[in-house]
């Protein structure tokens, strides 16, 4: 395969490890952040490769074989909480067998818990903290030019036995200056990547993130990387990415996987108007909050091809919403769902079970919301206090936590609130899914989808099989 300067590596995991019994509906999103980093480093003049272990279904031995074939001078790994152990295993091999290889860690987990991670994994030498484009480039430049990196902002490193955390780096103010992601380095983005089941209308489909930072104060969100200040690509940059992906890969559908896609309503309005004006015929969907839409915005979004909006609902209980610092109400949620349906857009809800202050009453309030509101689809995960979040730091106030990083995928009940049990939470999740999907109006809706789009058979089969497995506790 030849020599590679910089290898970007996503440590091995699997859809089952991430989603458990829900793996068939899991998200296979292209790693846009890694692709941007590769573009930044290639602009500096170094040759880059990307290994996506999950999509390529590579186990540890196959990854090592690929690394040996590529002979990279730098291995840059991005790890989240459930893959940090896998990353450490690869680091151990490289330190022993390829001691001259420069290893740089990055990603959500090391950013959320830098010192704790260095203490737990003594083989770690250096890592990038937070937003990485400027920091990684500066670090690699220093190493290439044999200069000291010890004053570079936004890194953590080991100086003999001392762990040193440098000054925090300022966030990138203008994202429009960043290069387009190097999607060409991925193993066939059109074939191997797609959003979660029922989150795309046409294929091929691609997930994009067009903003960073979230002004919300939710206690379960990790804000260490991108912060609270909302920053985004402008509408012209967004349309440019869409046009490029259509031309290069024949993309027909896009999921805008931002935390709050409609945080800037004028940006989304301009984006929608540009799609209409340029006659760009694509379907698209997005994630947002119930308090970040209005009827006028939803109408123009629908006209430009938006077919589904996923709302971060979390709970139907005001008591729980307040504990989560969602700063919204069940009424606002119902209103947003109603406006969305009125605009001709499907609705999906992201919900969590096992929240702080959860009780049988709050669970029943959530069940009532999903069964009586205008939701077309929903996703029920378990509340997970990830390292670096406000909830993690105060979790003993609300219940007990199994602090096993490898299980913190949000599909395992690692946190059990006071006055509830693990079995009760799992049974509620099961009951809610069955009650929601086995209603006549939902079944009829999916039959209509199959008649209208016979190519949706595979999606419907996987979804039906999943509900059956949940019903029968398989």
C-alpha positions, 0 to 999 in steps of 0.5 A: 500500500505504500508509505503514509504520513498520517493515518487517522484511525477510528478504533474498533467497535461494532453496531452491536457494541454500540446499540445492543439489540437495536443494532439493525437500526444503528447509525453508520454516519460518515466520520465528517470530523476526521475527514476535515482533519485529514483535509487540513493536514493534507493542505499542509502537504502530508499524505493521509489515510483513514481507517474506519474500523467499524465500517470496514469490520476490522478486528484488532489483528486486521487493524494491525495488519493494515497499519503495518502495510501503510507504515504511517509516521503518525497514527491519530486516533479519535476515541469516544467513551466506549472505544477508549479501551480499544484505542489503548490496546492499539497504542500498547501494540504500537509502543512495543512493536513500532516505537518510532511511530508518533501516536496522537489521541483525540476525540470526545472522551479524552476531551471530557476526561483528560487527566483521568484518562492519562492516569488510567492509561499510562502508555498515553504520551500526548493527546489533543483536547477539544476542537482539533483542526488548529491544534493538530496541525500546529502539533504535527508542524512542531514535530515535523520541524523538530520544535517544542510542542509544550506551549501549544494550546489545547493538548495534554502530554506526559513529561516523564511521570508528570501529566501536563495540561496546557492552556485551553485553545480558543474555538474556531470563530469562522467555520467557513474557512475550513476545507471540505471534508476528504470524503474520498479517503473513506471506504466508499461513502455512498455504499458503506455509510447511511443514517439510522433506520428510517432516518433517510428517505432515499439512497445513497444518503449522507449525514452532515454536521453544519454547526458546532456548539449548543447554547442549551444547558442540558445536564447530559450533553458533553460541551467540552469540545465545541462549547456553548456558543453556536457557530455554523457554516453559512448557507452558501457553504452548506449548499456547496457541500450538498452540490459537491456530494450530489455531483461526486457521489450521486447523493439523494438524501441528507441528514443534518446531524447538528445538535440544533440545526435550526438554532439560527432560523435565518441560516436555515431559511436561507439554506432552504431558499437556495435549494429551491432557487437552484432547483436542487431536488433532494430529500433531507432531515435534521435534528433540533429542539421543540423551541427552535422552530416556528410555522413559517420556518417549517413551511419553507423547510418542507418546500425545499425537501425536508421530510423529517425532523427529529426533536430532542424531547427526552421526557414527557414529565415537566419535573424531569425536563426541569431536572435535565435543564431542558428549559421547555415544556410538554406543551411546547413539544406538542405544539412543535410536533403539530406545526411540523405535521401541519407543514407536511414533515414527519416527526421523530422524537429522541427520548430517554428513560432512567432520567434523574428524578424518574419515577413511575409517574414520570415514566407514565407521563412520558408514555402518555406524551408519545402515544397522544402527540403527533409523533411518527417515530421515536427512539428510546435510549437510557439516560447516560451521565458521560464523563465531562457532563454536569450530570456525571459530576453530580450523579450521586445526588440522583442514583447509582452509576456503573462507571464502566466506560465501555458500557456508556453507549446510551443503550445500556442502563448504567445509571439507575435513579433512586426509587427505580430498578434496572429491570423496571427501566428495561421493561418500560423501554420495551413496553413503550416501544411495543405500545407505540409501534403496534398501534393501527395508525403506525402500522397503516403508515408503514404499509402505505410507505411500502406501497408507495416505495417498494424499495423500503421493504428492507427497512420495514423488515428490519424494523418489524423484526426488531419490534418482534424481538423486543415483544418476545424478549429475544 
